[in-house]
Amino acid sequence: MSDTGVDLRVETESNSIRVYRGDASLPIVVQNAAEDFRAYIHPIVVPGGSVSVTEDAPDHHPWQHGLYVGFNEVNGAGFWHEGMHPHVSEDDGSFHPRIVGSATATGSTASWAVESEYRDKAGAALLTETQQWTFTDHGDNYLLDLVLNLHALTDLTFGRYDYGGLFVRMPYRKETGGRAYNSHGVENGEAEAQRAEWVATQMAIAGIDEEVTVVITDHPGNREHPVPWRVDGELGVVPSVSIAGPWTLANGEDEVFRHRVIVYPRPVDTSTINASWADFSNQ
């Protein structure tokens, strides 16, 4: 049984996976994998509530979708803006995802995998990205553990860029604000491009009584750990290996990144986050 006293269940369709608590009619997490579109997770419903802590396609960044992976300058091709940025989308490539294997649920844990082929503007395949997710419902918080594998289908150079990797878009509103802070106590814009073990984002969301907190952690085995982070003006956060400079993958090589995402329905202290990061870092 789960920490909530209710087992999780999963439902899989051709282009989505939905995770439910028991016989509830509304999912608490949805993996989207539509044909010829970026794979992403949205909504992630606040633990114990009905409102999502993620946002899909906000007006200020319509190419951003909840919790997702993207890179830029991959052999010159962009895999971030989906052809929508008014200035830097001329060479954007395309995504081609599919759900692989069977999604499973056992007690408080669900797992699934999505594989996406990245193709450049001319349709040439550059890499295969596999996201292996493990979701654990602890009742008053969620863990989403990701093993991200990039498999090069040709010699690849990832250019230096401000963002690239696992990104979370929360429903930031200027009038209610929020804060992003890292494992060294640096906040908001001061955390931009700074190396850290984790970054937490805390903000008010309409329909939720307390401010919620979403944390992304960086595993010690990842390239450039502790990684530099992108923290944008609307508190979108990504551990961005590409901030550190160009990096390469030879044809046939793999690069693996591991991250833990923690969702709390309340503000939390740094010792709580550090304990979860320490547990994850020892795995």
C-alpha positions as CSV (number, residue, x, y, z in Angstrom):
1,M,0.0,0.0,0.0
2,S,1.1,3.6,-0.6
3,D,1.8,6.2,2.0
4,T,-1.6,7.7,1.2
5,G,-3.3,4.4,2.0
6,V,-4.3,4.0,-1.6
7,D,-2.4,2.1,-4.3
8,L,-1.5,3.9,-7.5
9,R,-2.8,2.7,-10.9
10,V,-1.7,3.6,-14.4
11,E,-3.6,3.9,-17.7
12,T,-1.8,3.9,-21.0
13,E,-3.1,5.3,-24.3
14,S,-1.2,5.5,-27.6
15,N,0.3,8.9,-26.7
16,S,-0.1,9.3,-22.9
17,I,0.4,7.6,-19.5
18,R,-1.9,8.6,-16.7
19,V,-1.2,7.9,-13.0
20,Y,-4.1,7.8,-10.5
21,R,-4.6,7.4,-6.8
22,G,-6.8,4.3,-6.4
23,D,-10.1,4.6,-8.2
24,A,-10.0,8.4,-8.5
25,S,-11.3,9.7,-11.8
26,L,-8.7,12.5,-12.3
27,P,-5.0,11.6,-12.7
28,I,-2.3,13.2,-10.5
29,V,0.5,12.9,-13.1
30,V,0.3,12.7,-16.9
31,Q,3.1,11.8,-19.3
32,N,2.4,13.2,-22.8
33,A,4.0,11.7,-25.8
34,A,2.1,13.0,-28.8
35,E,3.4,12.1,-32.3
36,D,5.9,14.7,-33.7
37,F,5.9,16.7,-30.5
38,R,8.0,17.1,-27.4
39,A,7.4,14.5,-24.7
40,Y,6.5,16.2,-21.4
41,I,4.8,15.7,-18.0
42,H,1.8,17.9,-17.2
43,P,-0.2,18.2,-15.1
44,I,1.5,17.3,-11.8
45,V,-1.3,17.8,-9.3
46,V,-0.3,19.1,-5.9
47,P,-0.2,16.3,-3.3
48,G,-3.6,16.1,-1.7
49,G,-5.2,18.7,-4.0
50,S,-6.6,19.2,-7.4
51,V,-4.5,22.0,-8.9
52,S,-1.4,21.5,-11.1
53,V,2.0,22.8,-9.9
54,T,3.1,22.8,-13.6
55,E,1.9,25.0,-16.5
56,D,1.7,24.1,-20.2
57,A,2.5,26.7,-22.9
58,P,2.4,30.0,-21.0
59,D,2.0,33.2,-23.0
60,H,5.5,34.3,-22.1
61,H,7.1,31.0,-23.3
62,P,4.6,29.0,-25.4
63,W,7.2,26.3,-26.2
64,Q,7.5,25.3,-22.5
65,H,5.5,22.4,-21.2
66,G,5.4,21.5,-17.5
67,L,8.3,19.2,-16.9
68,Y,10.3,18.4,-20.0
69,V,13.8,17.9,-21.5
70,G,15.3,20.1,-24.3
71,F,18.7,21.1,-25.7
72,N,20.0,23.6,-28.1
73,E,22.8,24.0,-30.6
74,V,23.0,20.2,-31.2
75,N,25.1,20.2,-34.4
76,G,23.6,23.6,-34.9
77,A,20.0,22.4,-34.5
78,G,17.7,23.7,-31.8
79,F,15.5,21.5,-29.6
80,W,14.1,24.0,-27.3
81,H,11.8,26.6,-29.0
82,E,9.8,24.3,-31.3
83,G,10.1,26.8,-34.1
84,M,8.2,29.4,-32.2
85,H,10.9,31.8,-31.0
86,P,10.8,35.0,-33.2
87,H,14.6,35.2,-33.5
88,V,16.4,31.9,-32.9
89,S,14.2,29.2,-34.3
90,E,15.3,29.1,-37.9
91,D,17.3,25.9,-37.5
92,D,15.0,24.1,-35.0
93,G,14.7,20.4,-35.3
94,S,11.8,18.0,-34.4
95,F,10.9,15.4,-31.8
96,H,9.5,12.0,-32.5
97,P,8.5,10.2,-29.2
98,R,7.0,6.8,-28.4
99,I,6.1,5.1,-25.2
100,V,8.3,2.1,-24.7
101,G,7.5,-1.0,-22.7
102,S,4.6,-1.1,-20.2
103,A,3.9,1.4,-17.6
104,T,3.6,-0.3,-14.2
105,A,2.3,0.6,-10.7
106,T,3.1,-1.2,-7.5
107,G,1.9,0.2,-4.3
108,S,3.0,3.9,-4.0
109,T,5.4,3.7,-7.1
110,A,4.7,3.9,-10.8
111,S,7.3,3.7,-13.6
112,W,7.4,4.3,-17.3
113,A,9.7,5.1,-20.2
114,V,9.5,7.4,-23.3
115,E,11.9,7.3,-26.2
116,S,12.3,10.3,-28.6
117,E,14.3,10.6,-31.8
118,Y,15.7,14.1,-32.3
119,R,15.9,15.1,-36.0
120,D,17.5,18.2,-37.5
121,K,15.7,20.6,-39.9
122,A,16.5,18.3,-42.9
123,G,15.0,15.3,-41.1
124,A,18.4,13.6,-40.3
125,A,18.3,11.7,-37.0
126,L,20.9,13.1,-34.5
127,L,20.2,11.3,-31.3
128,T,17.8,9.1,-29.3
129,E,16.7,10.3,-25.9
130,T,15.2,7.9,-23.4
131,Q,13.5,9.1,-20.3
132,Q,13.0,6.5,-17.6
133,W,10.7,7.8,-14.9
134,T,10.0,6.4,-11.4
135,F,7.2,8.2,-9.5
136,T,6.7,7.7,-5.8
137,D,3.7,9.1,-3.9
138,H,4.5,9.7,-0.3
139,G,1.1,11.3,0.4
140,D,2.4,14.7,1.4
141,N,5.1,14.9,-1.3
142,Y,6.0,13.3,-4.6
143,L,9.4,12.1,-5.9
144,L,9.9,11.9,-9.7
145,D,13.3,10.2,-10.4
146,L,14.6,10.4,-13.9
147,V,17.3,8.5,-15.7
148,L,17.9,10.4,-18.9
149,N,19.9,8.7,-21.6
150,L,21.2,10.4,-24.8
151,H,22.4,8.0,-27.5
152,A,24.3,9.7,-30.4
153,L,23.3,8.5,-33.9
154,T,26.1,10.6,-35.3
155,D,29.1,12.6,-34.0
156,L,27.5,15.4,-31.9
157,T,28.5,18.7,-30.5
158,F,26.3,20.4,-28.0
159,G,27.1,24.1,-28.2
160,R,27.4,26.4,-25.2
161,Y,23.9,27.7,-24.3
162,D,22.1,29.2,-21.3
163,Y,19.7,26.3,-21.0
164,G,19.5,22.7,-21.9
165,G,18.4,19.7,-19.9
166,L,15.5,19.0,-17.5
167,F,13.3,22.0,-17.1
168,V,10.2,22.8,-15.0
169,R,7.7,25.5,-15.8
170,M,5.4,26.4,-12.9
171,P,2.4,28.8,-13.2
172,Y,4.4,32.0,-12.2
173,R,2.3,35.2,-11.9
174,K,4.1,38.5,-11.6
175,E,1.5,39.8,-9.1
176,T,2.1,37.0,-6.7
177,G,5.8,36.4,-7.4
178,G,7.8,33.6,-5.9
179,R,11.4,32.7,-5.2
180,A,14.0,30.3,-6.5
181,Y,16.9,29.4,-4.2
182,N,19.8,26.9,-4.5
183,S,21.6,24.6,-2.2
184,H,24.1,27.4,-1.3
185,G,21.3,29.8,-0.3
186,V,21.6,32.0,-3.4
187,E,18.2,33.3,-4.6
188,N,16.5,34.2,-7.9
189,G,18.6,36.0,-10.5
190,E,21.7,35.7,-8.3
191,A,21.4,31.9,-8.8
192,E,21.6,32.2,-12.6
193,A,24.6,30.2,-14.0
194,Q,25.7,29.3,-10.4
195,R,26.7,25.7,-9.7
196,A,24.6,23.9,-7.1
197,E,23.4,20.5,-6.0
198,W,19.8,21.5,-6.3
199,V,17.5,24.4,-6.9
200,A,14.0,24.9,-5.3
201,T,11.2,27.0,-6.6
202,Q,8.5,28.2,-4.2
203,M,5.4,30.2,-5.3
204,A,1.8,30.8,-4.7
205,I,-0.6,29.1,-7.1
206,A,-4.3,30.0,-7.4
207,G,-6.4,27.3,-5.8
208,I,-3.7,26.1,-3.4
209,D,-3.8,27.3,0.2
210,E,0.0,27.4,0.8
211,E,2.9,28.2,-1.4
212,V,4.1,25.1,-3.1
213,T,7.8,24.0,-3.6
214,V,9.3,22.1,-6.5
215,V,12.9,21.0,-6.3
216,I,15.2,19.7,-9.0
217,T,18.4,17.9,-7.9
218,D,21.6,17.1,-9.7
219,H,23.2,13.6,-9.2
220,P,26.9,13.5,-8.4
221,G,27.5,11.2,-11.3
222,N,26.2,13.8,-13.9
223,R,28.5,15.6,-16.2
224,E,29.7,19.0,-14.7
225,H,28.3,18.2,-11.2
226,P,27.5,20.4,-9.4
227,V,26.0,21.8,-12.6
228,P,25.4,25.4,-13.4
229,W,21.7,26.4,-13.4
230,R,19.4,28.5,-15.6
231,V,16.9,30.5,-13.5
232,D,14.8,32.7,-15.8
233,G,12.7,35.8,-15.1
234,E,9.5,33.7,-14.5
235,L,11.4,31.3,-12.3
236,G,11.7,28.5,-14.8
237,V,14.6,26.3,-13.7
238,V,16.9,23.9,-15.5
239,P,20.2,22.2,-14.5
240,S,22.1,23.3,-17.7
241,V,25.3,21.4,-18.5
242,S,25.6,23.6,-21.6
243,I,26.2,26.7,-19.6
244,A,29.6,25.3,-18.8
245,G,30.6,25.2,-22.5
246,P,30.4,22.9,-25.5
247,W,30.5,19.2,-25.1
248,T,30.5,16.2,-27.4
249,L,29.2,12.7,-28.0
250,A,30.7,10.4,-30.6
251,N,28.5,8.3,-32.8
252,G,27.2,5.4,-30.8
253,E,28.1,6.9,-27.4
254,D,25.7,7.5,-24.5
255,E,25.5,10.2,-21.9
256,V,23.4,9.6,-18.8
257,F,21.9,12.2,-16.5
258,R,20.0,11.5,-13.3
259,H,17.8,13.9,-11.6
260,R,15.2,13.8,-8.8
261,V,12.2,16.2,-8.8
262,I,10.5,16.7,-5.4
263,V,7.0,18.2,-5.2
264,Y,5.8,19.6,-1.8
265,P,2.4,21.2,-1.2
266,R,4.1,23.7,1.2
267,P,7.3,25.6,1.9
268,V,10.1,23.4,3.2
269,D,13.4,24.0,5.0
270,T,16.7,23.3,3.3
271,S,17.5,20.5,5.7
272,T,14.5,18.5,4.4
273,I,15.7,19.1,0.8
274,N,19.3,18.2,1.7
275,A,18.1,14.9,3.2
276,S,16.3,13.9,0.0
277,W,19.2,15.0,-2.1
278,A,21.6,13.0,0.1
279,D,19.4,9.9,-0.3
280,F,19.2,10.3,-4.0
281,S,23.0,11.0,-4.4
282,N,23.9,7.7,-2.7
283,Q,21.8,5.7,-5.2
